[in-house]
Amino acid sequence: MKTHKYPILANGLASFLLAIALSIIFLDMGIDRAQLAEAKVNKLKAIEYRIGSIDKRFGISKDQVEQIVQKSMEAWNQAYDCEVLALNLNASKKINFVFDQRQSQIRKRRDLIQKKEKYERELAAYNREVVDWNAKGGAPKEIYQTLMQRKNALEEQRQKLVEALTEFNNSVKEKQIQGFHYSSGDIEIFYFSSKEELVAILTHEFGHALRIKHSSNPQSIMARVGGEKEVGWKDKKITEKDIIF
C-alpha cells in the first residue's frame, strides 16, 4: 500500500499571549518608627467603612469581599503601626461594586484563555501522532486524509483565536480606572481580574481615604494607573513616602 508523508503543523500561537495580573502588596521597610509612634498617639479615630452594594455579576460573595477589604485595610494599619482603617456595619462610608462592560471583558479574557488551552492540547496530540507516523515512513491513505482534516480544523481554530485575541486587545487597549474614591468618602470598584488585584485596587483607594495623593513613583501602590513607566499591581507597594502624619 502506498504511504504518504505530511508536514507537522507548527504552533501558530507563539505570540498568543494573555497576561494575568497578580497583585501582592509589599510593605517597604525602613519607615521611621519614632514618627509612627507619635502618629499613633495623635491619630484620630480610624476611618470606618461598610460593604455596600455588590452586583451579583461580579461572582463574589459578601464574605469574600469582607476578607479582601480587611486585607487591604491591614496593609495600611501595619504601615502606620496602628488602626487607621476599620470595617463597621454601621459606618456611613460604603464600598460599592458597580458592574460595567469592563468586568465582562475580564470574563471574555478567561474564555479566551480556556479556548487557547484547549487548542494547545489538541495541537499537541495531533503533533504526537504525526511524529509517530513519520517515524514509520508515512501513513496509509485513509489515516493521512483524517490527519489532514484535523490539520485544517486546527488551522481554522488558530485563525479564529488570533482574530478573537486581536479584537479583545483592541477593546481594552486604553487603560481605564478600576476603582474610585469620592469626596464623600465612598469607594466604587468597577472591575478587577483577580482577587489579588482587587486587594491592590482597594489598598490604593484606601490610601486616598487617608488623604494620600497619587505618587510619581511607579512602584508605589499610590501611583496612577497608566503611563510609560506603568508597572503591574504585583510590583506596587506601600512606600515610606506614602505615609503621611
C-alpha atoms as a printed R data frame, in Angstrom:
    type eleno elety resid chain resno       x      y      z
1   ATOM     1    CA   MET     A     1   0.000  0.000  0.000
2   ATOM     2    CA   LYS     A     2   1.312  3.393 -0.923
3   ATOM     3    CA   THR     A     3   2.151  5.642  2.026
4   ATOM     4    CA   HIS     A     4   2.206  9.421  2.278
5   ATOM     5    CA   LYS     A     5   4.334 11.805  4.275
6   ATOM     6    CA   TYR     A     6   2.821 15.007  5.508
7   ATOM     7    CA   PRO     A     7   4.058 18.086  7.350
8   ATOM     8    CA   ILE     A     8   3.768 18.640 11.065
9   ATOM     9    CA   LEU     A     9   1.545 21.578 11.918
10  ATOM    10    CA   ALA     A    10   3.619 24.225 13.661
11  ATOM    11    CA   ASN     A    11   2.216 26.037 16.643
12  ATOM    12    CA   GLY     A    12   0.983 29.303 15.182
13  ATOM    13    CA   LEU     A    13   0.094 30.755 18.549
14  ATOM    14    CA   ALA     A    14   3.597 31.529 19.739
15  ATOM    15    CA   SER     A    15   2.610 35.168 20.085
16  ATOM    16    CA   PHE     A    16  -0.787 34.402 21.576
17  ATOM    17    CA   LEU     A    17  -0.199 35.932 24.982
18  ATOM    18    CA   LEU     A    18  -2.749 36.684 27.662
19  ATOM    19    CA   ALA     A    19  -1.318 38.226 30.798
20  ATOM    20    CA   ILE     A    20  -2.972 37.689 34.135
21  ATOM    21    CA   ALA     A    21  -2.085 40.263 36.693
22  ATOM    22    CA   LEU     A    22  -1.365 39.004 40.205
23  ATOM    23    CA   SER     A    23  -1.398 41.564 42.930
24  ATOM    24    CA   ILE     A    24   0.664 41.194 46.080
25  ATOM    25    CA   ILE     A    25   1.107 44.103 48.448
26  ATOM    26    CA   PHE     A    26   4.568 44.503 49.913
27  ATOM    27    CA   LEU     A    27   5.354 46.936 52.725
28  ATOM    28    CA   ASP     A    28   8.505 48.955 52.302
29  ATOM    29    CA   MET     A    29  10.861 48.689 55.259
30  ATOM    30    CA   GLY     A    30  12.838 51.488 56.858
31  ATOM    31    CA   ILE     A    31   9.895 53.672 57.935
32  ATOM    32    CA   ASP     A    32  10.743 55.870 60.922
33  ATOM    33    CA   ARG     A    33   9.113 54.080 63.879
34  ATOM    34    CA   ALA     A    34   9.519 57.148 66.111
35  ATOM    35    CA   GLN     A    35   7.265 59.084 63.756
36  ATOM    36    CA   LEU     A    36   4.845 56.182 63.694
37  ATOM    37    CA   ALA     A    37   4.704 56.097 67.481
38  ATOM    38    CA   GLU     A    38   3.974 59.818 67.576
39  ATOM    39    CA   ALA     A    39   1.310 59.444 64.907
40  ATOM    40    CA   LYS     A    40  -0.254 56.611 66.886
41  ATOM    41    CA   VAL     A    41  -0.574 58.835 69.944
42  ATOM    42    CA   ASN     A    42  -2.001 61.724 67.955
43  ATOM    43    CA   LYS     A    43  -4.120 59.759 65.499
44  ATOM    44    CA   LEU     A    44  -7.802 60.419 65.015
45  ATOM    45    CA   LYS     A    45 -10.422 57.695 65.142
46  ATOM    46    CA   ALA     A    46  -9.978 55.059 62.447
47  ATOM    47    CA   ILE     A    47 -11.832 55.731 59.203
48  ATOM    48    CA   GLU     A    48 -14.665 53.228 59.054
49  ATOM    49    CA   TYR     A    49 -16.297 51.574 56.054
50  ATOM    50    CA   ARG     A    50 -19.064 49.092 55.450
51  ATOM    51    CA   ILE     A    51 -19.755 46.860 52.457
52  ATOM    52    CA   GLY     A    52 -22.403 48.464 50.260
53  ATOM    53    CA   SER     A    53 -23.940 47.002 47.116
54  ATOM    54    CA   ILE     A    54 -22.270 44.144 45.232
55  ATOM    55    CA   ASP     A    55 -23.549 43.429 41.742
56  ATOM    56    CA   LYS     A    56 -24.066 39.662 41.576
57  ATOM    57    CA   ARG     A    57 -22.434 39.561 38.132
58  ATOM    58    CA   PHE     A    58 -19.051 40.024 39.809
59  ATOM    59    CA   GLY     A    59 -19.407 36.468 41.079
60  ATOM    60    CA   ILE     A    60 -18.012 37.314 44.508
61  ATOM    61    CA   SER     A    61 -19.771 36.924 47.865
62  ATOM    62    CA   LYS     A    62 -20.052 39.497 50.643
63  ATOM    63    CA   ASP     A    63 -17.928 37.310 52.928
64  ATOM    64    CA   GLN     A    64 -15.183 37.173 50.296
65  ATOM    65    CA   VAL     A    65 -15.347 40.936 49.844
66  ATOM    66    CA   GLU     A    66 -15.058 41.470 53.604
67  ATOM    67    CA   GLN     A    67 -11.943 39.286 53.767
68  ATOM    68    CA   ILE     A    68 -10.344 41.190 50.887
69  ATOM    69    CA   VAL     A    69 -11.280 44.576 52.372
70  ATOM    70    CA   GLN     A    70  -9.767 43.581 55.712
71  ATOM    71    CA   LYS     A    71  -6.563 42.511 53.970
72  ATOM    72    CA   SER     A    72  -6.307 45.888 52.196
73  ATOM    73    CA   MET     A    73  -7.034 47.780 55.408
74  ATOM    74    CA   GLU     A    74  -4.458 45.733 57.286
75  ATOM    75    CA   ALA     A    75  -1.774 46.807 54.803
76  ATOM    76    CA   TRP     A    76  -2.260 50.436 55.885
77  ATOM    77    CA   ASN     A    77  -2.759 49.572 59.568
78  ATOM    78    CA   GLN     A    78   0.578 47.749 59.546
79  ATOM    79    CA   ALA     A    79   2.262 50.599 57.683
80  ATOM    80    CA   TYR     A    80   1.069 53.111 60.314
81  ATOM    81    CA   ASP     A    81   1.546 50.627 63.161
82  ATOM    82    CA   CYS     A    82  -1.952 51.463 64.409
83  ATOM    83    CA   GLU     A    83  -5.552 51.132 63.275
84  ATOM    84    CA   VAL     A    84  -6.300 53.811 60.695
85  ATOM    85    CA   LEU     A    85  -8.969 51.865 58.773
86  ATOM    86    CA   ALA     A    86 -11.705 49.558 60.031
87  ATOM    87    CA   LEU     A    87 -14.879 47.748 58.991
88  ATOM    88    CA   ASN     A    88 -18.083 48.702 60.768
89  ATOM    89    CA   LEU     A    89 -21.584 47.556 59.795
90  ATOM    90    CA   ASN     A    90 -22.957 50.973 60.838
91  ATOM    91    CA   ALA     A    91 -20.350 53.093 59.053
92  ATOM    92    CA   SER     A    92 -21.606 55.864 56.797
93  ATOM    93    CA   LYS     A    93 -18.917 55.340 54.160
94  ATOM    94    CA   LYS     A    94 -19.584 52.489 51.727
95  ATOM    95    CA   ILE     A    95 -17.656 50.284 49.338
96  ATOM    96    CA   ASN     A    96 -19.837 49.537 46.290
97  ATOM    97    CA   PHE     A    97 -19.173 47.139 43.422
98  ATOM    98    CA   VAL     A    98 -20.557 48.621 40.207
99  ATOM    99    CA   PHE     A    99 -20.568 46.171 37.295
100 ATOM   100    CA   ASP     A   100 -19.911 47.517 33.806
101 ATOM   101    CA   GLN     A   101 -18.610 46.309 30.447
102 ATOM   102    CA   ARG     A   102 -15.026 46.228 31.681
103 ATOM   103    CA   GLN     A   103 -15.800 43.382 34.071
104 ATOM   104    CA   SER     A   104 -17.442 41.473 31.219
105 ATOM   105    CA   GLN     A   105 -14.171 41.930 29.310
106 ATOM   106    CA   ILE     A   106 -12.408 40.092 32.132
107 ATOM   107    CA   ARG     A   107 -14.807 37.190 31.630
108 ATOM   108    CA   LYS     A   108 -14.134 37.271 27.903
109 ATOM   109    CA   ARG     A   109 -10.402 37.065 28.566
110 ATOM   110    CA   ARG     A   110 -10.922 33.994 30.762
111 ATOM   111    CA   ASP     A   111 -12.933 32.398 27.958
112 ATOM   112    CA   LEU     A   112 -10.117 33.116 25.502
113 ATOM   113    CA   ILE     A   113  -7.611 31.509 27.865
114 ATOM   114    CA   GLN     A   114  -9.730 28.345 28.063
115 ATOM   115    CA   LYS     A   115 -10.038 28.193 24.267
116 ATOM   116    CA   LYS     A   116  -6.304 28.712 23.876
117 ATOM   117    CA   GLU     A   117  -5.535 25.886 26.312
118 ATOM   118    CA   LYS     A   118  -7.975 23.558 24.509
119 ATOM   119    CA   TYR     A   119  -6.343 24.378 21.166
120 ATOM   120    CA   GLU     A   120  -2.868 23.692 22.548
121 ATOM   121    CA   ARG     A   121  -3.931 20.302 23.928
122 ATOM   122    CA   GLU     A   122  -5.438 19.264 20.590
123 ATOM   123    CA   LEU     A   123  -2.408 20.559 18.694
124 ATOM   124    CA   ALA     A   124  -0.007 18.634 20.928
125 ATOM   125    CA   ALA     A   125  -1.992 15.407 20.434
126 ATOM   126    CA   TYR     A   126  -2.013 15.926 16.647
127 ATOM   127    CA   ASN     A   127   1.718 16.590 16.504
128 ATOM   128    CA   ARG     A   128   2.490 13.484 18.574
129 ATOM   129    CA   GLU     A   129   0.522 11.336 16.144
130 ATOM   130    CA   VAL     A   130   2.237 12.967 13.163
131 ATOM   131    CA   VAL     A   131   5.667 12.256 14.653
132 ATOM   132    CA   ASP     A   132   4.728  8.615 15.227
133 ATOM   133    CA   TRP     A   133   3.573  8.076 11.641
134 ATOM   134    CA   ASN     A   134   6.504  9.958 10.154
135 ATOM   135    CA   ALA     A   135   8.848  7.704 12.137
136 ATOM   136    CA   LYS     A   136   7.198  4.756 10.366
137 ATOM   137    CA   GLY     A   137   7.807  6.313  6.958
138 ATOM   138    CA   GLY     A   138   4.283  7.621  6.398
139 ATOM   139    CA   ALA     A   139   0.632  6.775  6.962
140 ATOM   140    CA   PRO     A   140  -1.968  4.806  4.994
141 ATOM   141    CA   LYS     A   141  -4.143  6.948  2.749
142 ATOM   142    CA   GLU     A   142  -7.228  6.897  4.988
143 ATOM   143    CA   ILE     A   143  -5.272  7.886  8.096
144 ATOM   144    CA   TYR     A   144  -3.400 10.543  6.124
145 ATOM   145    CA   GLN     A   145  -6.679 12.064  4.960
146 ATOM   146    CA   THR     A   146  -8.045 12.052  8.518
147 ATOM   147    CA   LEU     A   147  -4.937 13.770  9.811
148 ATOM   148    CA   MET     A   148  -5.128 16.386  7.076
149 ATOM   149    CA   GLN     A   149  -8.729 17.115  8.077
150 ATOM   150    CA   ARG     A   150  -7.602 17.568 11.678
151 ATOM   151    CA   LYS     A   151  -4.755 19.800 10.487
152 ATOM   152    CA   ASN     A   152  -7.162 22.033  8.563
153 ATOM   153    CA   ALA     A   153  -9.568 22.165 11.506
154 ATOM   154    CA   LEU     A   154  -6.737 23.156 13.863
155 ATOM   155    CA   GLU     A   155  -5.591 25.868 11.484
156 ATOM   156    CA   GLU     A   156  -9.128 27.236 11.297
157 ATOM   157    CA   GLN     A   157  -9.321 27.161 15.078
158 ATOM   158    CA   ARG     A   158  -5.989 29.001 15.322
159 ATOM   159    CA   GLN     A   159  -7.134 31.751 12.956
160 ATOM   160    CA   LYS     A   160 -10.334 32.281 14.941
161 ATOM   161    CA   LEU     A   161  -8.354 32.532 18.176
162 ATOM   162    CA   VAL     A   162  -5.946 35.081 16.678
163 ATOM   163    CA   GLU     A   163  -8.872 37.164 15.402
164 ATOM   164    CA   ALA     A   164 -10.625 36.989 18.778
165 ATOM   165    CA   LEU     A   165  -7.423 37.993 20.582
166 ATOM   166    CA   THR     A   166  -6.846 40.939 18.249
167 ATOM   167    CA   GLU     A   167 -10.408 42.137 18.764
168 ATOM   168    CA   PHE     A   168 -10.081 41.754 22.541
169 ATOM   169    CA   ASN     A   169  -6.751 43.604 22.698
170 ATOM   170    CA   ASN     A   170  -8.194 46.495 20.683
171 ATOM   171    CA   SER     A   171 -11.193 46.710 23.020
172 ATOM   172    CA   VAL     A   172  -9.021 47.031 26.142
173 ATOM   173    CA   LYS     A   173  -6.120 48.974 24.659
174 ATOM   174    CA   GLU     A   174  -6.937 52.120 26.609
175 ATOM   175    CA   LYS     A   175  -6.367 51.793 30.349
176 ATOM   176    CA   GLN     A   176  -9.323 52.883 32.463
177 ATOM   177    CA   ILE     A   177  -9.822 53.346 36.165
178 ATOM   178    CA   GLN     A   178 -10.701 50.239 38.122
179 ATOM   179    CA   GLY     A   179 -11.871 51.989 41.259
180 ATOM   180    CA   PHE     A   180 -12.687 55.475 42.519
181 ATOM   181    CA   HIS     A   181 -12.689 57.279 45.875
182 ATOM   182    CA   TYR     A   182 -15.336 60.022 46.058
183 ATOM   183    CA   SER     A   183 -15.178 63.207 48.128
184 ATOM   184    CA   SER     A   184 -17.996 61.762 50.260
185 ATOM   185    CA   GLY     A   185 -15.614 59.001 51.260
186 ATOM   186    CA   ASP     A   186 -17.471 56.271 49.366
187 ATOM   187    CA   ILE     A   187 -15.441 53.902 47.187
188 ATOM   188    CA   GLU     A   188 -16.654 52.256 43.993
189 ATOM   189    CA   ILE     A   189 -14.988 49.272 42.337
190 ATOM   190    CA   PHE     A   190 -15.634 48.872 38.612
191 ATOM   191    CA   TYR     A   191 -13.626 45.840 37.566
192 ATOM   192    CA   PHE     A   192 -10.758 43.557 38.556
193 ATOM   193    CA   SER     A   193  -9.150 40.468 37.023
194 ATOM   194    CA   SER     A   194  -8.458 38.540 40.231
195 ATOM   195    CA   LYS     A   195  -8.995 38.698 43.977
196 ATOM   196    CA   GLU     A   196  -5.320 39.558 44.401
197 ATOM   197    CA   GLU     A   197  -5.722 42.517 42.061
198 ATOM   198    CA   LEU     A   198  -8.807 43.613 43.987
199 ATOM   199    CA   VAL     A   199  -6.698 43.740 47.169
200 ATOM   200    CA   ALA     A   200  -4.294 46.130 45.433
201 ATOM   201    CA   ILE     A   201  -7.057 48.321 43.979
202 ATOM   202    CA   LEU     A   202  -8.737 48.673 47.365
203 ATOM   203    CA   THR     A   203  -5.393 49.408 49.025
204 ATOM   204    CA   HIS     A   204  -4.916 52.240 46.519
205 ATOM   205    CA   GLU     A   205  -8.382 53.678 47.147
206 ATOM   206    CA   PHE     A   206  -7.983 53.393 50.933
207 ATOM   207    CA   GLY     A   207  -4.816 55.439 50.508
208 ATOM   208    CA   HIS     A   208  -6.965 58.234 49.089
209 ATOM   209    CA   ALA     A   209  -9.333 57.815 52.054
210 ATOM   210    CA   LEU     A   210  -6.291 58.536 54.244
211 ATOM   211    CA   ARG     A   211  -5.756 61.757 52.231
212 ATOM   212    CA   ILE     A   212  -2.742 60.326 50.389
213 ATOM   213    CA   LYS     A   213  -2.326 61.709 46.878
214 ATOM   214    CA   HIS     A   214  -1.051 59.964 43.775
215 ATOM   215    CA   SER     A   215   2.639 59.174 43.755
216 ATOM   216    CA   SER     A   216   5.091 59.817 40.913
217 ATOM   217    CA   ASN     A   217   6.892 56.621 41.899
218 ATOM   218    CA   PRO     A   218   5.621 53.852 39.570
219 ATOM   219    CA   GLN     A   219   6.500 51.279 42.262
220 ATOM   220    CA   SER     A   220   4.157 52.892 44.791
221 ATOM   221    CA   ILE     A   221   0.693 51.492 45.449
222 ATOM   222    CA   MET     A   222  -0.444 55.121 45.080
223 ATOM   223    CA   ALA     A   223   0.925 55.530 41.552
224 ATOM   224    CA   ARG     A   224  -1.553 56.488 38.859
225 ATOM   225    CA   VAL     A   225  -2.662 53.700 36.538
226 ATOM   226    CA   GLY     A   226  -1.228 54.055 33.030
227 ATOM   227    CA   GLY     A   227   1.739 55.865 31.562
228 ATOM   228    CA   GLU     A   228   5.031 54.799 30.018
229 ATOM   229    CA   LYS     A   229   6.502 53.687 33.352
230 ATOM   230    CA   GLU     A   230   3.433 51.732 34.395
231 ATOM   231    CA   VAL     A   231   4.196 48.570 36.376
232 ATOM   232    CA   GLY     A   232   1.823 45.776 37.266
233 ATOM   233    CA   TRP     A   233  -0.089 45.658 40.530
234 ATOM   234    CA   LYS     A   234   2.133 42.808 41.735
235 ATOM   235    CA   ASP     A   235   5.148 45.174 41.760
236 ATOM   236    CA   LYS     A   236   3.461 48.007 43.655
237 ATOM   237    CA   LYS     A   237   3.902 48.532 47.386
238 ATOM   238    CA   ILE     A   238   3.286 50.997 50.180
239 ATOM   239    CA   THR     A   239   6.457 53.099 50.270
240 ATOM   240    CA   GLU     A   240   7.882 55.301 53.013
241 ATOM   241    CA   LYS     A   241   6.819 58.448 51.145
242 ATOM   242    CA   ASP     A   242   3.222 57.220 51.059
243 ATOM   243    CA   ILE     A   243   2.984 57.510 54.850
244 ATOM   244    CA   ILE     A   244   1.733 60.920 55.975
245 ATOM   245    CA   PHE     A   245   1.486 62.176 59.568
